[in-house]
Amino acid sequence: MSLVVTLIAVGACSDDESTTNSATPTNDAGTDTGTNPIDDGGRQPTNEGGTACTTTLNFAPGEEQNLQDAVNSLTGCANIVLAAGTYNFDNALTIRQANVSLVGAGKGTKGEATGGTASTVLVFTNAAANTNGVDAVGDNFVIRNLAIWNAKKDGLRVEDSKNVKIQSIRTEWAQENQITNGAYGIYPVKSENVLIEESEAYNASDAGIYVGQTKTAIVRKNVAKQNVAGIEIENTSFADVYENTAEDNTTGLVVFDLPGNPVKGTDIRMHDNTITGNNRPNFASNSGSSSTVSQVPAGTGTFILASRRVELFNNTWTDNNSVDVAILSGLSIEPDPAKWAAAGGNFGTQDVYMHDNKFTGGSGDSVDNGEPNKDSRPLGAIIAGMYMQGGKAVEPVIWDGMDPDPTNTTPANDINLCLKTNTYAAGTVEVIADLNFPVSAEAAMAGDLGTAWNATVRFKADEAPYNCAGFSPPVAAVTLP
């Protein structure tokens, strides 16, 4: 049995089959904590000449068709202002013009399905199937201070755009744990210079907040709860992810590359985040799902896959039933290096530096919530079987032991995974495990748990070879225009 068959487990996202038409649109057939509306000092989008946009279009609830007509006929910059209240749509709100801002009165609070006196809620409950909520293509796009409720597909999708600001947005679906919910809450993709801040995402059937195939992004001060995946950074270079809360998802905070994509992800900083209690059953996990995120075992705090130059510091992990941090090679989901050629062979995870983090305990004692399934979530089944054999909880950090060079079979820390000056819960002895998947995964799936367990190796804090000093130069803080 090949390793790819046994470990089709944790890719994530970019299984999205939707496409975005960047032509002039027609009326296509076409959601925890409240915060005050974002105030950016009155700055507005600029036109192509660099001057402030002077066109302002105001709309109130009940004027949805006028709003649709206006955005469909835009030919220049515009500040679209939505008064407080509820807006009901039967198709996507589609923007295909640069230098547009879409601003409401406030995002409201979790569970708020109708706009109040200080909130603007865009409702897509009765929209046509397989349509997004707000769907934008255009440089210098700004969206802030509103909620997107019950989108049929992605709540907010921004594609092929530069200089994007997503501020104080809430995306939400009314019901929890429904595979029929939209896939992504906030979804900028194939873009450059993206800011997502002080926003919230709930109940997405794939990822709440997602940045994909993007160059230069800041994701800060957001809340992602009750999604299959909380916050994801995929095939992205130069991202700063900080002061976010990822709680009560299936998996909390992740960074990865997938094969066949020409964008090679690198230089990701993840710091001052809280990743706690991500034990929600994987509600995307069923026999009919083709999404790789559907195969993630519940209770995964963070996973890093096919990534390089990733620095994690000042984060806190707590009460994630499977594991706090899992580090995987891309070869665990696609073992043919040729399939990774588009981005220069980006299957190897390399240079991961974890320092000054807090692992406060309560994790690793119930892999996949004690209900592993070898058919739909094989990674969880493999780990659950091995640790049942070993009679202990999963260490705070595990890696699959797959060398970046598939011809190298000598166990080593060739990926330069470094753990320094982290703190662990009282009683923690071993803090990292090399699971040696080239041997242990095959044995575990064959039912030979003794061989699988004996193939793994554990290490204490500050023990070689993982007490290394990180990589140089360090990941730089991201700045945006």
N, C-alpha and C positions, 0 to 999 in steps of 0.2 A: 504494500500500500504506500503510495507516494506521500510525501509530506504535504503537498498542496491539497490532497484529498482530505487529510486529517486536520489541516489547519486553515481552512478557508475562513478563518474566524473573524478577524478584526479589521478589515480594511476601513471603510467608512465612506460614506457619501460619494458624491460625483457619480452615483448611479442614476442621477436625475435624467430622465429621458426627454424633458421638455426642451424646447428651443425657443428662442426669442427672435421675433421678426423686427429688425431695426428699420424697416421701411415706415413711411408715414402710416399711422394706424387708422383702422376703421373701428367701429364699435364692436370689438371682439366679444364673443360670448364669454361672455366672461364672467384678540382676538384674545404683586406681593406687597410690593410696597409702592405707594404713589410718591412722586416727587414733584416739586414745583416745575412749571414749564421752563425749558431751557431759554435763557436770555443771552444772546451772543453780542450784546451791545449794539444791536440794530444793524449789524452787517448783513448785506443782501448779496445775492449772486451778481456777478458782473457780466456784461456782454463781452463779445469777442474783442472789443477795443480796450477792455480793462476798466471801464467806467461802471459806476453803480447802476443797477437796473431800475428804471423809473416806472415800469409797467406793473401795476398791482391789480389783481383780480380778486374780488371778495365774493364769497358764497356762504349761504346759510342752509340749514337742513331743509329738504324739500326742493332744492335746486340742483339735484344730482344730475339731471339731464343737461342742464346748462353747463355744469362743471365738465361733464364728459365732452360736450361739444367744444368747449373752450380749449381743453388740453389737446383734443384731436386736431385743432386748427392752429396751434401755436406755430409761429414762424420766427420768433425772437425770444429774448429773455422775458421772464415773468415771475412775479412774486404772487403765488396763489395762497390766499388766506381763507381758512375755513373757520367759521364761527363755532362756538361751542354747540354741542348737540349730537344727534344721531343721523348718519347718512347711510341710506340703504342702496346697494348697487346690485344690478343683475348681470354685470360684466366687470372685467378688470378696469381699473383706472390706469390707463396706459399713457406714458409720457415718452416722447421721442424727440426731445429738443434740448439743446444745451442751455445752461444758465437758468435753470428753473428751481424755485424753492416751493415746497408744499408745507404749510405751517398751520397747525391747529391751535386750540386753546389749552391743551394738556392731554396727557396720556391716560389719566384716570388711574384707578387701582385694579389690582388683580380681581377678575370676576365681573368687572363692570362691563356689561354688554350693551349699554346705552349711554350716550353722552349726557353729562350733567351740565351744570352751569359753568364749570371750569374744565371741561374735558370734551374732546372731539373723538368720536368713535365711528370708524368706517366699517359697516357691516356687510359681509358678503355671503350670508347664510343662503340666500336665494339665487346666488350667481350660478352660471352654467358650470358644469363639471369640468375639471382639469384646467381651470383658469387661476391665475394668480390674483392677489389683492391689488396692491400697487406695483406696477411693472414699469421700470424706468430704464432708459438708455439715453445718456447725455452727460457731457462733462459739466463739472461745477454744479452737481445736483445736491440739493439740501432738502432733508425731510426731518421734521421735528414736531414734538408736542401733539401727538395723536396716537390713537390705538387702531389696530387692524384686527377685526374679529371674524373668525370662522371662514377664512379664505379657503377656497377649494383645493389649492395647491400651495404655492409659497405665499406667505403673508406679504413680505416686501422683497421684491427681486430687483437688483440693480446690476446691469451687465454692461461690459465694454465701456466703462466710464472712468474718467479721471477726476480727482478732487471731489470726493463724495463725503458728505457729512450726514450721518444718521444719529440723531440726538433725541433722547427722551421719547422713544417709540415703544409701544407695547404691542406685541403680537400674541394672540391667544385663540385657542379653540375651546368651545364651551364644555366639551366632555373630556375627561381624562382617559388615557389608556386605549385610545381608539386608533387602529391602523388606518382607518378611513380619514383621519385628520390630515391636514396638509403636511407636506414633507418638511419644509423649512420655515422658520419664523422670519428671521432677518437673513438675507442671502445676497450679499454682494459677491460677484464672480467675474473673473477676467477683467479686473479693474486695477486702478493705480491710485495711491494716496487716498486711503479709505479710513474714516473715523467712525467708530460705533461707540457711543458713550451714553451712560445713564439710561439704558434701555432695558426692557424686560421681554422674556419669551417663555411661553407656557404651552405644554401639551402638543408640541410638534412630533409627528410620527417618525422623523429622522433627526434633525438637529434644530435646536432653538436658535442659536446664533452661529453663523457659518461664514468664514472668509475663504474663498477658493481661487486658486490660480491668479493670485493678486500680488502686486509688488508694492510694498510699503503700506502697512496698516497699523492702526492703534485700536485696541479693543479694551475699553476701561470702564470700570464702575457700573457694570451691567449685572443683571440677575437672570439666571437661566434655571428654571425648575420644571419638573414633571415632563420633560422631554425624553426621548430615547437617548439622545446625546445632548449635552448642555451647550458647550462652546467648542467649535471645531476650527482648526486652521489647517487648510489642505493645499498642497502644492503652491505654497506661498513663500515669498522671500521678504525678509526684513519686517517682522511683526513684533509689536510690543503689546503684551496681553497682561493687564494688571488691575488689581483691586476689584475683581469680579467675584461673584458668588455663584458657584455651580452646586446645587443641592437637590436631592430627591429626583435625579435623572437616573437612567440606566447606567450611563457613564458620564463623567462630569466635564473634564477639560482635556482635549486631545489635540495632537499635532501629527500630521502624517503626509506622505506622498502616495499616490497610486500609479500603477504602471500605465504606459502609453500616453502620458501627458507630457508635453514638451517643456513645461515649467518645472524647474528643479527647486524645491523648497529649501531654504537655508536661513540661518540667523534669526532665530525665534527666541524672544525673552518672555518668560512667564513668571511673574512675581507678584507677591502680595495678594494672591488669590485664596479663597476659601473653597475647598472641595470636600464636601461632607455629606454623608448619608446618601450616596448615589446608589440606591438599592431598589429602584423601581423596576418591577418585572419588565422584561423587554417586550413591549406591546407591538413591536414591528416583527416579532419573531414568529413566523408561521410557515407552513410548507409552501405557500404560494408566493412568498416574498423573495425578490431577487436582490434586495438591498443588502450590502455587506454589513451595514451597521445593525441589521436585524440579527446578526450572529454574535454580537458582543454579550458576554455574560453579565447579568445584573451584578452590581456591586463593584464596578471598575471605576476607581477614582479618576485616574489619568492613564492614557496610553500614548506612546510615541512609536511611530512606525515609519520606516524608510525616511528618516529625517536626519539632518545634520546641523551641527552648531546650534544646539538647543540649550539654553541656560535657564534653570529653574531655581529661584531663591525667594525666601521669605513667604513661601506658601504654607498653608496649613491643610493637612489631610486628616480626616477623622471618620470613623464608622462606615467605611466602604467595605461591604461584606466579602468581596472577592480579593481585592488587592488595592493598595493605594496607588502604586505606579507600576505599569508594565511596559517594557521596552522590547520592541520586536523588529526583526528584519523584514523588509518587503518580500523576501524570498519565502516567508511563511504564508503569503497569500498568492504569490506567483513565482514559482521556482525557476522559471526560464529567464536568465539574465537578458536575453535578446528582447524580451517583452518590455524591458525597462530602457531600451536604447533611445527612445525619443528625448529623454532628458539626460542623456549621457551616462546611463547606468546608475540611476538614483535609488537602487534597491537597498543599499547599505545604510543602516543607521550608524552615525559616526559623530563623535564629540558631543556627549551629553554631560553637562556639568550641573550637579545638584548640590547646592550649598545653602546653609543657614535656613533650612526649612524645618517645619515642625510636623512630626508624625505623632499625633496625640493618643492613638490607640483605638481599640474597638474595631479594627479592620482585619480582614483575612481569615475570619473564623467560620464563614458559611458561603463557600464559593457558589456563585450563581444562585444565591439565596437558598442553598441546599437542594435545588431542583435542576441539576445539570441535565442537558439533553445532547447526546453525542451526535445526533443527526442535524439539529438546527443550530446548536452552539457548541461545536466540538472543542474549542479552546477551554471553555469552562469545564467540560467533561474530563479533559485530559488533566487539568490542574486539580480538580476535585478528587479524581482517582488517585493521583500521586500523593496528595497531602493526606488523604484518608489512610493510605499505606504508611506514610511517615508519622502519622499521629500528632500533627502539630498544625498551627495556624500558618498561613502564608506570610512570608516576610513583607515588610513595607515596600520593598522594591524587588521586582523580578525582571530578568531578561532571558530571552529565548536561547542565548548561547550560540546563535548562528553568526558566524564570522562574515564580514563584508566580502571576503574572498571565498566563494563556495568551494574552492579546491583546498582550502586550509582546514584541516581536521584537528589541529592542535588546540586544545582548550586554552584560551588566553583572553585578556581584556583588549583585544585588538581594536575594538570600537572606541576605546578611550572613554569609557563610562566612569565618571568620577563623582564620588560622594564625600563631601567634606563639611565638617562643623554643622551637621544637622542634629536635631534633638529628637529623641524617641521616648515613647511611653515607658514608664517604670517597668522593669522586668524583661524588656526586650534584649535578647542576646544576639541573635543574628539579624542583620538588617537588609541583606541582599542575597538573592539566590540566582546562580547560573543554572537554568533548567536544562541546558544541553539538549534542546529539542531534536537535533539530528538523530539522537539515540532514544531519548526518553519518550518523545511523542509517538514514535512508531511502536515502542514497547507498550505504552499505555493503551493505545488504540487496539493492540492485539490482546489486551487483557493481562499482560505480564507486568503488573504494578510493582513488583519487587525489583525487577531490572530497571524500570523507569525511575523509581525513587533512588536507587543506588547510583544512577548516572548523574544525579544532580549534586551541586556543591553549594554550600552556604558560607557566608562570611560575616564577621562582626564589624561594627563601626570602626572606621579608620584602619581597616586591615587591607594589606596589599592583595590584589593589584588595584583595588578600587579607591585607594586613598590618594589618587593622583591629583594634580593641581589644575585640572580643567584644560582649557585650550586658549590659544593666543592668536590674534588679538581677541579680547572678549566681545560679546555681542553688544553693539552700540545701541543706545536709546534711539527710538524712531522719532524723527521730526517730520511734520507735514507742511506743505506750503501754506 
